[in-house]
């Protein structure tokens, strides 16, 4: 009997899609809710100022929220695939 642990491999594309959806929605809400006058949880003006430093064009307008959505989906997909690839390599 082997003492080697079996690890579940992550689906690289599936994890990338999941993180893309989550980060895209979060980025959209971070820009859109302050545009409506809501400052709740982490969706507030301080979070928007921080994220707009990384995601160019993100602002408290509907168009800025759409740009944040696009940035969030792209960066979520890329980082999700990188994270799952590293996890799969390290869990051998």
N, C-alpha and C positions, 0 to 999 in steps of 0.2 A: 504494500500500500504506500503510495507516494504522499509526502507531506507538502507537496507543492500546491499552493492555492490557485484556484481557477478564477480568473477575472473576466467579467463580461466586457466585451469590446463595444465601444460606442460607434454608432453609425455616423460617419463623418458628415455626410450631407444632411442627414436628419437633424443632428445636433446643430449644424449651421443654420438650417431653416428655423428651428425652434428659437435659437438665440436672435436671429434676424427679426422674427415676429415680435418677441418681447422687447428688444431694444428699439425697434421701430415705433411701436405703440408708446413706449415710455418717452421717446424723444418727441413724438407728436404732442403728447399730453403736456410735456414740460414747456412747450412753446404756446400751445393753444389755450390751456387753462388760465395762465396769467393774462392772455389777451382778452379773456372774458371777465377778468376782474377777480378770479379765484386764486387764492394763494393757500393751497392745502398740501399737507404732507411734504413730499420732496418736489412737488410741482409748483415752484414759486419763482419769484424774480431772481433770487440768489442762484438757484440751480440753473436757471436759464442763462444767466450771465456766465456761469462756469462752463456750461455745455457749448455756448456760442463761441467760446474761445477755441474750441476744437472743431466744431461743425460750422463752417463758414456759411453765412446767410440765414442762420437760425435766429428768428426774432419773434416777438410777441404779436404776430399777425398770422392770418390763415396761410398765406404763402410761405412765411417763415416756418410755420409748423409743418407744411408739406415738405419743405427742404429738410427739416429735421427728421421727418419720417424716412426720406430717401437716404440720408446719411446714416440713420440708425439701422435701416435694413442692410445696407452695404457693409457697414462696420460689424454688425452683429453676425452676418454670414461669414465674413472673413475670420473674425476672432473665434467664432464657434467652431469652424473647421480646423483652425490651428490648435485650439484647446483640445478638441477630441482626438486629433492626430497625435499630439504630445501624450495625452492620456493613454492611448492605445500603444504607443511605443514604450512607455514607462511601465505598463502593467504586464509585461511579458514574464 
